[in-house]
Each structure stands twice: as C-alpha cells, then as structure tokens.
C-alpha cells in the first residue's frame, strides 16, 4: 500500500519535473543546454524536498472494545466504566505529532483527539548544543524522565495501559518544565549513557502549578547491545524530589495508636498551612531483549518506592490544591515478558504489576477501628490504602508496520479486609477487563 | 506536447511499478549496480534501482518498506531486528560476497605499511604525525565514513578494538568522497572497500602480528584469506517478497554473478 503510494508520488513528481523541464526547454532552447535546465530543476526540487523533510508528521489511533466483569467497574484499563455499563467502545488514543527538526533544534507538538475531547500531550522545544552535541535543553510540556514505562510510547507498549502505579504517581505522564539531557553523540563510545535532570511544576500535564516549589527529577540510563548483536539491555535509576502545598493546617501521617495499630495521626498546626508535604520517589528499572532462534524475547521490570502526599480518598498525585494532606509510604513494580513467535507477526505478552499505596498497613488492619483517640487525632485507613496486583495476558498480531491488533485480559486482584466499610472489599472485586484493540500507526 | 508528457509519465509509471529497489551500503553499491546492469540486460522486463547512503539507511528503509533489498557491509543490529519485529516484518539475510577493507593514503606518502596497533593509534588520535610511523614530518589528516556506515562500524570494531574515533577525524558521507579527499590531501589516511581502489590513492600493507608480516589488500590475498581485514557483504530482504527478489539474488550467487563480484573488485564466495 505504502509502496504503491510512494511509487505514485514519485511518478507524479517526475511527471511534473519533466513537464516543467520540457516547457522550459521550449522557452529557452536557443540559450540553454537542456541537460543544464533539467539539472537545475532537479536541484531545486532536491532543495525543496530537503526543506520539507525537516517537518515530519506521525500519529496513531487506538480504537477498542472492552468488557468488564461488572457494571460500572472502577478500572485502570482506560478509566472507570460508565455507571450503567460493563461494555464500551472507545478511541483510547488519537495522536497526531508534528516534529520540525532544524540543525540543532527541534519543535515538537503532539495532540490527543478522542471522543472525550482534544488535549495537548507534548509541546516542547529541544535545543542541542552545536559544539559538543552532548547537552540538550528541553522546555515545555514533555514526558517526565522517570523510569522506563512512563516514557515508553503507548503505540509500542505491548499492554494496552501502563501499570497502575505509573498511572497514579505520574498521571498523564507529562509535566511542564525544563530538562537538561547529557548524552554523547552516536559516534562516541559513551553514547550508551544518558543523564536527565528536569525541573517541573509537579502538577502533571498542562495543569498550572499551585505552589511555589518546583519538583526535580534526575535519571541515569545505560543502553547497550552485545558484540554479536543478539542481546540488548538497558538499566536505569531515577529520583524524584518535590512536594505538594498543604491546603489546610491538618496533615495526616501514619503512626501507631495506643493499641499499636497503624493509622493516620493528625498534626494540626497553623504552620502546616501553605507548607510543603514531601513527595519523593526512587526507582530502578531494567530491560533485556534476546534474539533466540524461536524469536526475540523481551523482559522488563521496574521497582519504585517513596513517599506520596495524597488525600483521604486518593493517592493519585494532586493536580490541584488539596485540602487536608495524607502522607503515605508506597511501593510498586511491574514486570513484562514478551515473546515474539519466531519472526512471525504473532507475539504474546505476560505482565504483572502491583501497587501498594500504603506500605504501613495491610490486610484486615486496613479500615480497622482506632482503639484510642478515635475521631480526634487519629483517622482510620480505607479503600485507597489497599494493595492491587494485576496479571495481564495478551496476544498481539502485527499485520504490518501500520496495523496492530491486541487482545488483552487484565486479571485484577485487590487486598481484602473485613474492616473496610464496603463489604465488596471482603472479597476480590469484579473488575477484570478484556480489551480488544486495533491500532493504526504511521 | 501534452500527449508526449502523458505517454512519458505512463511509461515511467509502468516501469517504476515493476521496479525493485535496492538501498544501503555504499561499499556494496558498485557491486549491486554492476549486477543490476548485467541482470537487466538479460531480463528486459526487470527494472532495478540502486542507491547508497550507508548500511543503516538500508535497514531503516527496510523497516519503512521503502526498499526491497537492504545492502549492508555489517550484520543487522539488535535495534534494527527489534524495529523489524515491531513492524511485523520477517527478514532473510544472505552473504553475496566478501570485501577486503583497504587502508589508503595519498600516493606521495612514503609510508607503505602499518600495523593494526599503529592504525588504532592514528584513528584514535594518539598518533598525529606521519614521522611517528616512519614517514615525513607531516600532520596526519584522518578521514572516516559517517556513523550510519557499516564500514565505519566494521573498522571501529575490528581494527580499533571498539575504541572511539578521535574527535578530529573528518567524517565523509560517501566512500567516493574519501577516495577523492585522500587523493587531494598529502597527509591523509582513510579506509575504503577494495572495489573503490583507485590509482589516485595508495593502499597500505597491514600487519596483524605486530609487524612480522605485512599483507597488501588484493584479490589474491583476500581469496587466500591472508589479508586480515576481510568482511562479508550482505543483502537483507523481507520474507514476504522473496519470490520477487529471489531471481536477482540467485543471479548474483550464480557463476555469472560471482564473476561480476570479482570484476568489481570484491571477493567471490567460492
């Protein structure tokens, strides 16, 4: 299809060139060599083409049909299901990206168009120093340089969505800010190393900042292939240091009550109002792809732990000023196993991830009544503090370089507690999701 | 006028529609061109266009489906395999010839042989003057191919033991440009495929045993495998179009095709 289109375009271009050349030949045949005229036309077209090649468009659309285990299921497989439905069609992503590349600078604009509306995904300028080509500055809205999954394109990812933890601590993946990247040019032996240092609002996406403090992210990565070009590996370490402005004088942190049960202890102090609650993560990630005779095998993993300021009902990174702040220690991880079947168009994926939003409490202790100081300085934990694990199983069929089909099943398991307000959490929630997706990418 | 233009365009379109495109390594380029010319003479319906740019360019074109065959002077990289896999494209690799990678200097240069270690020193920037390797007091001007070139990577891996090229090395976009630059610069040194050897430049003898024996690049030393810097030249193509490209590849592998390999200056498979 693409080949025929290219051929057609080439033929049309040649036709126009020859048409122009022949016309010019008639007009100038007494004064100019026809070959020179043709050569001049070709040079002009080449110049125009070189200019046009600086601007590149790419994009993809992901259309999907999903079935959940229950009506109105809460889900991280593309968002919660409608209140009265367990099945839905959706355009999960509809991206159009324009990149204009100059000699040492780049303009990038990416929008996302779905049935929910139009949103800006990327809008940044990237400038590389023209002397050493080691240092780049990126400014605008761009992917937060933390870990692997956040930056890995949704069009290439084998699972329909990122892991639950990635979606909660980095919703929308992007943020507003500036970033310095250090990486040697491709001709250098140090090209396999990369370091990013970003200063961002911390509010996510294009949301305006609501506090005076900017957050920082630092990451180092190494990516290399073996000498025989059969193995490719990558390793990374990331650090996030930021904060969330406290909207009231009340801040809740985990402490043991008089009976030794961990719960949220309130700290009420006028000095808390407007002060910053710490937001701090550390993460390590690794990837390896091996070219086996039975196909390329890819393994990926990432572990993150840290401290997350949230609210009483949510651990998602706040994009607006929260009221009372609840500080939790969390951890989580994901692991991918992707097996391509020989060199065929078929691949299978197995993914496992977990997210423990509050590592200080687990099981039936979640939601357990506080024995001492109840209702005064302590508050019980709740459904937002339970751990989720997700096992994903998927099949991928790559029709060609443009079209990819994915059938994927998310088996979601939640931590159970008999002390949670809703009896639904006494057992596993019915929130597994089957996704059937077709993607067109260009 | 209009009729002529339309007829010309239709002729061009019909020709292009049945064309095979070959893209990639500049080292393999002269061989593919000669093979294609000869093949088209005996197969009037066949139309083959050959363009260079470097091995990396060929693989990128294979992923983008803008070429039928990628020419390469190196093995496919893991990154390129992954990209092909992501695009759902199965590929095949075939060795079509061997090349003796030749180190060249200006004919006026009195140096006629170097050890691997000396070459390593020159290309990494440790040796800067020809007098350090037995030549005149003259600054060494080092030319190399661009990083997208398979020859660039092969030389780095097999001659420089994967060390980095000196920052002073001048990168040129094509092998022909290296021949031209070395022929015009007295203190120059570069490397090219054997088929690009020209009287305007001088090939150096090379030693891989610390100076005990020096071997000149030639068809004989390459065939006898005494010349140390030998590499295979490859074609890569998508399995789905095997029927389309196989007749041409079979022609290259035939006795007639391998004769052309030798005529062009590369080393036949047998």
Interface residues (C-beta under 8 A of the other chain):
Chain A: X2 X3 X4 X6 X7 X8 X10 X11 X14 X15 X18 X19 X22 X26 X156 X186 X187 X188 X189 X190 X225 X226 X227 X229 X230 X231 X232 X289 X291 X295 X296 X340 X342 X343 X344 X345 X397 X398 X399 X400 X401 X404
Chain B: X1 X4 X5 X8 X9 X12 X13 X16 X17 X19 X63 X64 X65 X66 X75 X76 X77 X78 X79 X81 X82 X85 X86 X87 X88 X89 X90 X91 X147 X157 X162 X163 X164 X165 X171 X239
